[in-house]
Amino acid sequence: MQVTESEIIKDGEKDLIDSIKDGLDLDAIEELLREQIKIKQVECKTGDIVVHNDEVAFKLDFEIKVKLPVIVDRDGNFLPMKPEFDEDQDNEKE
């Protein structure tokens, strides 16, 4: 027996997640990125010849793919876990 509309629950869940996102300490997240991420795929996408400080230089553009899930408990403490990489990266073993 349904006692409330599922949309009400979904809207409440979305509001809760939005509140948590708004209260994130982005400096702490940045530190987590530096400490927790082990980059698995780096790809040089493009390159170009540029002028830097009045000298010819070479600019290389890299793409680094990584997904960092952040899990927090009800007290706002970070709960560590391994990063999840894109599916095509999962097929590439070290």
URZITA-V163557 format. One record per residue. N is the residue number from 1. RES is the residue in three letters. D_FIRST is the distance of its C-alpha to the first C-alpha in whole Angstrom. Layout:
N	RES	D_FIRST
N	RES	D_FIRST
This chain:
1	MET	0
2	GLN	4
3	VAL	6
4	THR	9
5	GLU	11
6	SER	12
7	GLU	16
8	ILE	16
9	ILE	15
10	LYS	18
11	ASP	20
12	GLY	20
13	GLU	21
14	LYS	24
15	ASP	25
16	LEU	25
17	ILE	27
18	ASP	29
19	SER	30
20	ILE	31
21	LYS	33
22	ASP	35
23	GLY	36
24	LEU	37
25	ASP	41
26	LEU	42
27	ASP	46
28	ALA	44
29	ILE	42
30	GLU	45
31	GLU	47
32	LEU	44
33	LEU	45
34	ARG	48
35	GLU	47
36	GLN	45
37	ILE	45
38	LYS	47
39	ILE	48
40	LYS	48
41	GLN	49
42	VAL	51
43	GLU	53
44	CYS	56
45	LYS	55
46	THR	58
47	GLY	61
48	ASP	64
49	ILE	67
50	VAL	67
51	VAL	70
52	HIS	69
53	ASN	71
54	ASP	74
55	GLU	74
56	VAL	72
57	ALA	69
58	PHE	66
59	LYS	63
60	LEU	60
61	ASP	56
62	PHE	54
63	GLU	50
64	ILE	48
65	LYS	45
66	VAL	42
67	LYS	39
68	LEU	38
69	PRO	35
70	VAL	35
71	ILE	32
72	VAL	33
73	ASP	31
74	ARG	30
75	ASP	34
76	GLY	34
77	ASN	36
78	PHE	37
79	LEU	36
80	PRO	38
81	MET	37
82	LYS	39
83	PRO	39
84	GLU	38
85	PHE	40
86	ASP	40
87	GLU	39
88	ASP	43
89	GLN	44
90	ASP	42
91	ASN	44
92	GLU	47
93	LYS	48
94	GLU	51
